[in-house]
Amino acid sequence: MKFRNYLIAVISAFFLAMPVSGFAQAILTVSTHSTSQSYSLDDILAMPQTTVTTSNHYVEGSTVFQGPSLRYVLEQTDIKEDAMLRMTALNDFSVDVPASDAFKYDVILAVHQNGEKMSVRDKGPIWIIYPMDDHPELSDSLYSDRLIWQLSSISVK
């Protein structure tokens, strides 16, 4: 009887681990007061990609990050420059960021670091990256605090 239960558990786990055809897992949700859009990693990779080479308090030296611009993502859901955004990570940590940052700087939703896809363990799958080295004013801790990793949602406050 124990072996039968074990076998059922193993077979169930196998089928649960299989990808479901036609359904890509959402890794990011962007919401306004009237709409919500979910994106899979494939959706994010299909967007125009921006490369930012910069340093920050969480990496050693200059690092190459790649992903779509935050501006592009906001424009897809008609979020304007004057909006205030609540960015939330997988662990429910959140930070408020003015959307104007995305329109003033090349802020990206980094999904690659030095050419490698970022895992949850390595601040992925999405890490908000500012081009810190390109703008001296971004060296302020105010902006370092906005480098939220493991980003899972963006919502208009």
Stockholm file with secondary structure:
# STOCKHOLM 1.0

chainA/1-157         MKFRNYLIAVISAFFLAMPVSGFAQAILTVSTHSTSQSYSLDDILAMPQTTVTTSNHYVEGSTVFQGPSLRYVLEQTDIKEDAMLRMTALNDFSVDVPASDAFKYDVILAVHQNGEKMSVRDKGPIWIIYPMDDHPELSDSLYSDRLIWQLSSISVK
#=GR chainA/1-157 SS CHHHHHHHHHHHHHHHHSCCTTCCCEEEEEECSSCEEEEEHHHHHHSCEEEEEECCTTSSSCEEEEEEBHHHHHHHTTCCTTCEEEEEETTSCEEEEETHHHHHSCCEEECEETTEECCGGGTCSCEEECCGGGCGGGGSHHHHTTCCBSEEEEEEC
#=GC SS_cons         CHHHHHHHHHHHHHHHHSCCTTCCCEEEEEECSSCEEEEEHHHHHHSCEEEEEECCTTSSSCEEEEEEBHHHHHHHTTCCTTCEEEEEETTSCEEEEETHHHHHSCCEEECEETTEECCGGGTCSCEEECCGGGCGGGGSHHHHTTCCBSEEEEEEC
//
